[in-house]
Amino acid sequence: MADSYEVFELGDVALQCGITLRGAKLAYKTYGELSAARDNAILMPTFFGARHTDVEPMLAPGRALDPARYFIVVPNLLGNGLSSSPSNTPSPFDRAAFPEITVYDNVVCQHRLVTEHLGIERLKLVVGYSMGAQQAFQWGALYPDGVSAIAPICGTARTSPHNYLFLDGVKAALTADSAFEGGWYESPPVKGLRAVSRVYAGWYLSQDFFREQEYRKLGLASLEDVVRFTEGYFRERDANDLLAMLWTWQHADISANDRFRGDFEAALGAIHSRAIVMPSTTDLYFRVRDNELEAAHMPHAELRPISTIWGHLAVLNPADNRFIDEALNELLSD
């Protein structure tokens, strides 16, 4: 699939932080064909640091999200370098001056893309991994009549205090590089990006994954190989973009808006779509217990943990993908 995409011109967007982002842009790509009845649309938001190309492995012939059967819309997260971001927004909102963007802001913009631009009234499924899962929860809470089903994978409806603290460590590793210059750097803060990679590598995979040397299945030979693999991902990203998305992740909470006014249980109760919530049993970011507490307040939710030692990266393990696809096929067949 070619690395091409379209841009939905959002115009001036009033953000939750109180700032109006002028000339905002939402980059997206579609896969497959929209049916005449417009009833085969699926939305799959991107995750931390990712672009639409990073979710394409899940959109393949024979898999649940098959473009031959469904019209799949992949909106790029605000801050990811394609949609409006610190790295591509003109002054006075460039670089370190880029405003704080919430999951709510992202989903409201995505809803405009789906309804205003693409003319789709109801989505068959919103599925997301990691930060994409947070957006799936938010879709279900804000637009229950516009979503038939949601499938949050390895993500929660609200970022836990422990997850918040981990992300503070990632932020500290990046901003400690003197080359970061408070976000006004002219050249990438390479030392900071390398430090982030080492911190991240120890968290997104489980202890059992390393003990069993499962990394060899990814063609990696050692712990250092895992770090360099991670570094390859982060070195391709802009530091301010990463920090913008990190802030969004830290402050994710589907009830933090005028609709629910912080009533988290009410926000979960508003998700009337059928949901299969799939945490990884060894995820160090998004714990099964958090999803268990959330699903208990969702009227039509099933908690279906992925039994795996691949931690947060269960989506890279073929056996875990088969488990995920089974659940997605179940939701799509309803």
Steps between C-alpha positions, in 0.01 A plus 500: 500500500645832399589758760242749376218664688234769484449807717169621640514876555342551840521878499529673836454249782415611854695263724419393855804690625335826394722567198367514145724308264484694174489312172505158668554194282406136547702260287331171421502207262221270389524136396238307307170623356200648678191293428197650328312477829797668676484231768845339484714779647760435769710762677848416632685793661879496528702449820795675670759607245323309225379601157242330283769279345572350843151349529499358147623152610160454666321593176574198288320242285380212712514699822196638681565853374505405134472795258337265251198488732507826691562870451766579759579857601830563679523853644844613614525617859540875541867553579632204299675707234237457226193649664552843662811465715781701659724410207267620222294782651599860422572766761367579757414135570817333374739280694482554880206742460269232361183484713401211725277254312270253673353169390165682497638759255620220272172311502285809438716576194477138384122510534495802269714308251264202506170687489569830321769396257437130434122507550488199732229507767588180684824307534492124512800494732755724666811298578822631647823385655667680794421872457268384223311304765462816707344666197268201448369538856449872441308433177271260682427749778447808282323345201316185614244534221772526237696187591375142489799351683834592651812290550760660727825299486772553764361833618279655766224759514704704746876510550589355838726684750774239452486532121513881537815469712669271248433756228650772718818291498493487120452877488786558745738285293424700188504850643820443703702517178654849489440501125125499566520872588156515652346374179654770278777282356622543144646148485346185651594427863649164408630411847154559643332289234749220565432520873125478437560188293687326780234590757220389269664170407492384860128567534310405189603136521456271799755340730396159367551620142865574577550187710375281217696705241184550296672793331672245278164455325534862388843430355674662798800330660545675835372756748705765325334403174161568662620845604629581152174371349314744728745778422434458130135579570555807715790649304260541204269717712521863596562555873232766541252280315573215742449730797171629360366145464643407840300783660187371327568151635568620854176694518272246333168479684171445316312694769719814488260713294183706531285197421600296805677759719738248652240233576703204376237237576236699313731527198555124501127442542434711192682246282200306374683344206603141534861487617767236529781643713832323443784577741824305492553295814864615517460863390697730732319815381132409484415240761223241482367620836439850361299359208314268737381795707404692185312218329289446813333837434446449126155356418604270216869434562695180526850489645707258292868510606770393257701230674849582381857573610540766231397779735376815333615373159252213478394633161837393357458136602322281240331282763364806679383648171290190436337552841434868422362423154258246645354769725485756217326254270247435775423871534483551124263207450239641738 
